[in-house]
Amino acid sequence: MNLPLIIPDNQITLLSGDVWIVYVIGIIILILYNVFKEKDEKNQLAEEIASIPQLEIKVTKTKLPEEIKLGPMPSFKVEFKGWVSHPTDPTIKLNLFIKDVYLNDEGEEKLMPVSCPVLPDWTEGTTRFLRITEEINTSPFGHFKEFTHFKFIPIEYLSGPFKGKRKLRFSLIATDVDAQSDWGAFSKDQVSKIRHIASTDIDHTFTEVGFLENFLNREQIENLSIKVALAIAASDGNLDQKELNVIKEWANLSTTKLEEKEAKEKKKKISNFIKEAYVEAKSKKISVSGLIEELNDKAIKEQKYELVDLLLKVVSADDELSKEEDVMLNKIVKKLEIDQKTYNQMKNKTIASVGKIETDDYSSGSDEQLLGLSDEVTNEEKCKELRKLYSKWNGLTNSSNKQTKTRAKEMVKKIATLRSKYNC
């Protein structure tokens, strides 16, 4: 027979006390465990935070990848890693600057921003100086553990202040979203918006004339251009007043932004220079090859195209393109080393508007010269260009302008003859 288990009251109380003691000890152990665990996690977090580097930037020379579809252009590849945190804002702005490092006369290191005349979106807006910005999401602990891609920068889009071998400093500055720079730097009232800074130097050689040295040589470049224009105007043995007026008008454009007194003085100086150069041009004493060599050393591409535009206006001022003018034009363009296709487009506008083209008594190959077909390209490439030209001029045969329509028909005939010659 099973008898009921009877436990005295004093033992029940004791048993209950033991349970509570065990319970309390368990809670204490759990609290201590959590405390040590939290401390350990904090130590791990502190170690992890300590291991994160300050903002770093890496720049390498490479070529644009195929997916950008601009061709394998030489480029700077910019990457970054490290802190991009912001204590309060969920977004931060990365600002990339490139500056030329040089020494002044006292031997002090100075910085001059690199410009980007091709892409206004990559500049400050108030200047042409390069500043590429990118807004990214962040937090008080925002960072990148590994190097992350920022931008590919085609080198030919950049213009340095000086030509030749230079040291370029790439600076990546993380700022508040509303931070604004001017002349490649942040003013005193903007400094408080800067959160992180990284920079690195890289050697690079600029083959084009620097914008600063170009600015210092601007007047000399204008004078060289005037002499070339006078030489081509005199190449057909007849330097007339219409051609001279075009040159004077072009030269005086440089005075439009000057104060009245200063503009008057410069116009007088230009007039005297043109008079002296006119005498040289009439007597065939101007060396065009020497002038072009100087221009290549001092002028930027934009100024070279401005010169070509001037020359086309000069040769068409008398409503006639002579064979001597056309031959000299082609030689000048070749020595200036500008893009042939761009020149052909500019020249076609002149051909369409001029009253007479003197090509019938050219030597063999005159039509090729007129159309800008180089002897250095293959017949296949010539055919490709002739098909484009045929399409262009054939479309102008329906022009409402009688002169343009007549010229278009003449050009279509010439192109058709050449296509037959090259079996196009």
Secondary structure, 3 states (H helix, E strand, C coil): CCCCCCCCHHHHHHHHHHHHHHHHHHHHHHHHHHHHHHHHHHHHHHHHHHHCCCCEEEEEEEECCHHHCCCCCEEEEEEEEEECCCCCCCEEEEEEEEEEEEECCCCCEEEEECECCCCHHHECCCCCEECEEEEEECCCCCEEEEEEEEEEEEHHHCECCCCEEEEEEEEEEEECCCCCCECCECCHHHHHHEEEEEEEEEEEEECCCCHHHHHHCHHHHHHHHHHHHHHHHCCCCCCCHHHHHHHHHHHHHHHCCCCHHHHHHHHHHHHHHHHHHHHHHHCCCCCHHHHHHHHHHHCCHHHHHHHHHHHHHHHCCCCEECHHHHHHHHHHHHHHCCCHHHHHHHHHHHHHHCCEECCCCCCCCHHHHHHCCCCCCCHHHHHHHHHHHHHHHHHHCCCCCHHHHHHHHHHHHHHHHHHHHCCC
